[in-house]
Amino acid sequence: MTTQTTTQAAAEQEAAEANALLAALEERVRDGDEGVTPQQLAEQRELGLFAHLRAEAAHRKAERAATEATDRQRRALVDQALALVETKADADQVGRAYDRALAALADLVAAVEAHDQAVSEAGRLLRDAECGPINEYVQVDHGEYVTREARPAAATRTAPRVDVSPGSTAFTFGKGIHVPVGTGQVLAVLFSKVAAGDTGKMPSGEPALTAAPITQHVDRHGEQVRRFLARSEGGEAA
């Protein structure tokens, strides 16, 4: 490209000099210089025309070179785009992954719902058995005085404890705490882990409209779900 530009500039300079020489000869004739012949004027006009044609030829050559370079760059970008689609954009792979994810999520939803239904029913049965809070009195040192105050006692299988607060189905056997985990909560936390490790962030290109509810859901319930999963993975009954 640099050589073509230089050639074009040289041709244009040559044409300008030829035109200047012709203008000088014409001016000499106007001033009465009889030494200028018609042949000299004709030859200089021919030289000027030829120089102009050479300059135009250089300009066209540069334009063709620029067009060819643009076409080569465009072809290279198109080839790169096609290669990306052919090697990375595998619709069949997406379909297979979708089927696996659908099956896995169906198993997860079924497991969570079965767990929550069992916990809810167990809590109802224990409340029907009037297994309310079990308290024991412990000595509490307040510094200047000591009192005996009621504290929840450790639950056992023979003496379970049920949380009797409105709407709650939590109960305990021994050290294990049994609570519904919630399908939506589990899915929200699962999604937040999949989405690049950034809690509640949608993958790039997805509408941000759905990000806020997921973020709120994870903020509200995420820690509870993580504790539940940690107990399950650790082998403790939940």
Rosetta blueprint (number, residue, H / E / L):
1 M L
2 T H
3 T H
4 Q H
5 T H
6 T H
7 T H
8 Q H
9 A H
10 A H
11 A H
12 E H
13 Q H
14 E H
15 A H
16 A H
17 E H
18 A H
19 N H
20 A H
21 L H
22 L H
23 A H
24 A H
25 L H
26 E H
27 E H
28 R H
29 V H
30 R H
31 D L
32 G L
33 D L
34 E L
35 G L
36 V L
37 T L
38 P H
39 Q H
40 Q H
41 L H
42 A H
43 E H
44 Q H
45 R H
46 E H
47 L H
48 G H
49 L H
50 F H
51 A H
52 H H
53 L H
54 R H
55 A H
56 E H
57 A H
58 A H
59 H H
60 R H
61 K H
62 A H
63 E H
64 R H
65 A H
66 A H
67 T H
68 E H
69 A H
70 T H
71 D H
72 R H
73 Q H
74 R H
75 R H
76 A H
77 L H
78 V H
79 D H
80 Q H
81 A H
82 L H
83 A H
84 L H
85 V H
86 E H
87 T H
88 K H
89 A L
90 D L
91 A H
92 D H
93 Q H
94 V H
95 G H
96 R H
97 A H
98 Y H
99 D H
100 R H
101 A H
102 L H
103 A H
104 A H
105 L H
106 A H
107 D H
108 L H
109 V H
110 A H
111 A H
112 V H
113 E H
114 A H
115 H H
116 D H
117 Q H
118 A H
119 V H
120 S H
121 E H
122 A H
123 G H
124 R H
125 L H
126 L H
127 R H
128 D H
129 A L
130 E L
131 C L
132 G L
133 P L
134 I L
135 N E
136 E E
137 Y E
138 V E
139 Q E
140 V E
141 D E
142 H L
143 G L
144 E L
145 Y L
146 V E
147 T E
148 R E
149 E E
150 A E
151 R E
152 P E
153 A L
154 A L
155 A L
156 T L
157 R L
158 T L
159 A L
160 P L
161 R E
162 V E
163 D L
164 V L
165 S L
166 P L
167 G L
168 S L
169 T L
170 A L
171 F E
172 T E
173 F E
174 G L
175 K L
176 G E
177 I E
178 H E
179 V L
180 P L
181 V L
182 G L
183 T H
184 G H
185 Q H
186 V H
187 L H
188 A H
189 V H
190 L H
191 F H
192 S H
193 K H
194 V H
195 A L
196 A L
197 G L
198 D L
199 T L
200 G L
201 K L
202 M L
203 P L
204 S L
205 G L
206 E L
207 P L
208 A H
209 L H
210 T H
211 A H
212 A H
213 P H
214 I H
215 T H
216 Q H
217 H H
218 V H
219 D H
220 R H
221 H H
222 G H
223 E H
224 Q H
225 V H
226 R H
227 R H
228 F H
229 L H
230 A H
231 R H
232 S H
233 E H
234 G L
235 G L
236 E L
237 A L
238 A L
